[in-house]
Amino acid sequence: MPESLSPLPPSEPLVNEHVKNRQTWIRCAYLVLFAVIFYFAFVLTSFVALVQFLVTLFTGSPVAGLITFGRGLAAYQRQITLFLTFASDDKPFPFTPFPAWGDSGKPSA
């Protein structure tokens, strides 16, 4: 792309400063860590879904404790997604308490 059409002005010194910023690289390490945790949370969600399906298939109703656990797991995955996409700077569990969900389906304070 010709330099005159570039959406950003050339700012090589600023780019070098950003690349050398220690906080940026620490955030990168957290991103990798939480991406791996998110993967395992997804696998766990799939397992819970399968168990709930099988229990419902044979008994007619899902396990109430797994419903509550699933809500908390969904809230946790939401926290991770917000952190991974830079929509939040708050690090998810284990840096903050695991999200608790009540029977209403909304996070409890």
N, C-alpha and C positions, 0 to 999 in steps of 0.2 A: 504494500500500500504506500503510495507517495506520502512523504512527510507532511505535506500541506493538508492532506485529507485525514490524517490520524486524529482520532477522537480525543487523545490525550497529548498534552505537550510533552516534549522530551524532558525527562527529569531523571537522568541517570544517577546523579548523586542521591536523590531521594530513594530510588529503587535500591541502591546499594545499602542505604541506611535501613530500609525495611527488611532486606534479606539478612542483614546482620543482627536484627533485633532478636534478642534471646527469648522474649515473651512469645514471639511468633512461633519459634521452634518448639517451645514448651507446649503451646496450643496444638501444634502438629502431633506431638507425642500423645496428648490427650485424645485427639481426634482418632488416631489409630487404635488406642486402647478402647474407646467407647464404640468404635465401629465393630471391633471384635466382640465386645460385650453385647452389642445389639444383635449380632448374628446368633449368639447363643440364646439370647432372649427370644428371638424369632423361632428357633428350634424348640425351645421350651413351650412357647405359645402353641406351636403345631402339635406337640405332644399332649398338652392340656386339652386342646380342641378334640383330638382323637379320643382321649379318655372320656371326655364329656359326651361325645357322640355314642361311644360304646355303652356307657352307663345308661344314657337316655334310651338307647335301643333296647336294652335288656330290662330296665327297671321302670321306664316311663318318665323319669325326671332326672335332671342333672344334679350334680353334687354342689350344694350351696357353698361350701368352703372353696371349691375351685372357681365358682363364679366370682367370689370376692377376691381371690388370688388373681384371677384373670383381669379384673378391673385394675388392681394395683400394678400388674405387669404391663397393661396397656398404658397406664399413666407413666410408668418408668420409661417405656419405649418412646412416649411423647417427649419426655424430658431429654432423652438422648438425642432424638431427632432435632429438637430445638437447639441443643448445644452443637451438634454436628453441622447444622446449616447456619451457624452464627446468629441465629435468632435470639439466643440467650447466652450470656457469659457464665451462668450458674452451672457448675459441674454437677451432674447427676450423682445418685448413690454410687459409691460409698462416701462421697464428699459431702453429701446432704442426706437427711433421713429418707428412707425408702417411702415413696408416696403411699399414703393410707387412703383407702376408699371405703365409704360407708355403704349402707344398703340402698341409698338413694341414687347411686350411680355417679355422684359428684364427689370431687376430692374433699376430704375432711381437713379442716384447718389445723 
